[in-house]
Amino acid sequence: MNTVNIGIFGRRNAGKSSIINAIAGQEVAIVSENPGTTTDPVRKRMEVHGLGPCVFIDTAGFDDEGSLGGMRMARTAETVRQIDLALLVFTGDMFGAPEEGMMKELERYGVPVILMHGKSDLGYVSTELRAALAERYGEQCLEFSALAAAERRGEMVSELLGKVREKAWQQAARFGERPMFEGIVSSGQHVLLVCPIDKGAPTGRLILPQVNAIRNLLDIGAVATVIQPESLVDVFRNGRSDISLVVTDSQAFSEVAAAVPQEVPMTSFSMLLARSKGCFKEYCEGTPMIDRLKDGDRVLILESCSHHASCDDIGRVKIPALMRRRTGKDLSFDVVGGLDHIARPMTDYALVLQCGGCMITRRQLYSRLLPAIEQGVPVTNYGMAISYMKGIYERALKPLAV
């Protein structure tokens, strides 16, 4: 399982910071009776037995006030799109419009929720509210008090982590990534991985999709051969017939397509990621929309990692140039890196291009693209768009249609 990201939400002074401190067993977040102590989200990475690596995220109260409070709440809202599981903390019978609004937003993004009654030493949840929450959300709320005796507090944390494990595994079953070569390659088959070493390649190492591909092929029991594009001609010169699949970096599509015989299946790392991480159906529908772009259209490019952009950066330079050439249109491009906020309304865009997404989880990628999908804005990814614009889309897509 990938790292599980768990957000802790609630009003100011609901006891969120006390919960993350109790889980971690150390003072991760500042605890104070003054409302609004937590500003930017506080992250704590830790290992949870029976689950693996987790990141707990303590957020600012979603009832914050003032201009600065509004900025803090915006950060809290952004956190919803980055998590796999949420803890919603409330006190007493204070479960009203703010909590209901947050529950609605979490439901929109498909984030499961654990309801927690914080500061339970100061009051109880009424029988009526417990029943209403159970009926509406199908959840019984857990109790937590930072002032409870150590033994009782430990029991509360154990109960919470048990629920976290249960919900996280359910979420993994729903949003777990499909292995890159599942249903495509079998044990003993030979796969040729074309990995250009150029200006875009990281110094002294392979990029993550290439590493993941090698590992998945080893897990399958397949044979992986890693070469550079210029070696392809020699590989196929003698009519080799033992290659079951060729996988290339998208930037070398044209060169590789010319060197690989038509009868040998070929695709790209990015297209394998598109199939592995979900939204593949939407990508297939959105990719041909490239040819419908008009003068003045704006295209959003989403990079899921942060890196220093070079003069021939694929997302910021090569794809925009290729798209302008393909369409002959005057297009504008916005690039948003990491999981940063998208400033413009999604409806300002005629197309959204997502990178392969190797640095984020399948659920994070889904949440990133959901606003576009909801608004009917076409989406695609780097590899699918490049293969389409280079005229080899159908050939590169064929091995993935299983």
Salt bridges, closest charged atoms under 4 A:
ASP40 OD1 - ARG75 NH1 3.37
ASP63 OD1 - ARG12 NE 3.50
ASP64 OD1 - ARG12 NH1 3.97
ASP64 OD2 - ARG72 NE 2.71
GLU65 OE2 - ARG12 NH2 3.60
GLU78 OE2 - HIS341 ND1 3.80
ASP84 OD1 - ARG363 NE 3.98
GLU99 OE2 - ARG11 NE 2.60
GLU100 OE2 - ARG136 NH1 3.57
GLU105 OE2 - ARG108 NH1 3.50
GLU139 OE1 - LYS163 NZ 3.93
GLU139 OE2 - LYS167 NZ 2.43
GLU143 OE1 - HIS117 ND1 2.71
GLU143 OE2 - ARG130 NH2 2.13
GLU155 OE1 - ARG152 NH1 3.34
GLU166 OE2 - LYS163 NZ 3.92
GLU177 OE2 - LYS277 NZ 2.45
GLU182 OE2 - ARG178 NE 3.05
ASP219 OD1 - ARG215 NE 2.87
ASP234 OD1 - ARG237 NH1 2.82
ASP242 OD2 - HIS190 ND1 3.27
ASP242 OD2 - ARG240 NH2 2.77
GLU285 OE2 - LYS281 NZ 2.99
ASP291 OD2 - ARG326 NH2 2.95
ASP297 OD2 - LYS294 NZ 3.84
GLU303 OE2 - HIS307 NE2 3.93
GLU303 OE1 - ARG316 NH2 2.99
ASP313 OD1 - HIS307 NE2 2.79
ASP334 OD1 - ARG298 NH1 2.95
ASP334 OD2 - ARG344 NE 3.42
ASP348 OD2 - ARG344 NH1 3.21
GLU374 OE1 - ARG108 NH2 2.57
